[in-house]
Amino acid sequence: MPIEDFEGLADAAPDHVRLEYVDGRVRTKDPLSVEDFEELERRAPETVRLEYINGKLEVKAMPDGNHSEIHMWLLEQCLHHRPDLRLHHERGVRTEAYRKGRARADGALVRRGHFKGHGEWSAANGVLMVVEITSHDRDTNQRDRIDKPVGYAAVDIPVYLLIDRDHNTVVVYSEPEDGRYQQKTSHSWGTPVELPEPLGFTLDTEELKDYAD
């Protein structure tokens, strides 16, 4: 996180939320409640995207061009196979046990009109698949490969799709039970990826090779 973004966030933070900047990361000096996180997130500058994962404040990297192109590729695939569904970008989802987490998913696949009337953070009910596209930042391993699968499984989101740019793979997590996904399959870019029910279609991932970096 650039120091300029941290300074903007610190200036906007509620008086009782104390932030510190250590080794390029933003941290809270005191335990942060979900309510305090939501207030901090509302006040954050537009250049800062925040999440609350596993009881910790997380800063999500801003998407680069390849990240955006991958999202558009997936959106087109979903519309082609399931025109009844919509892939929402940057959707806030309540995750983890007792909905104590706040994840800003790169994609949330739902039926058309599902989010009508919702606030910034939606319950996971009705979300058929969540998507994360890794960024080249040092927190992506813990956030996207370790914490997010647990948080999404805990609220029974049927499918978690991880598009891993570090390993050029698409990882499909499915069958959430007891707070864990029971199935996990990894596919190299360029190979077909079958998405299980309630989706039931196959992704053509050949185009992803264009975005290897």
Buried (B, 14 or more C-beta within 10 A) or exposed (E): BEEEBBEBBBEBBEEEBEBEBEEEBBBBEEEBEBEBBBBBBEBBEEEBBBBBBBBBBBBBBEBEEBBEBBBEBBBEBBEEBBEEBBBBBEBBBBBBEEBBBBBBBBBBBBEEEBBEEEEEBBEBEEBBBBBBBBBEBEBBEBBBBEBBBBBBBBBEBBBBBBBBBEEBBBBBBBEBEEBEBEEBEEBEBBEEBEBBEEBEBEBBBEBBEEBEE
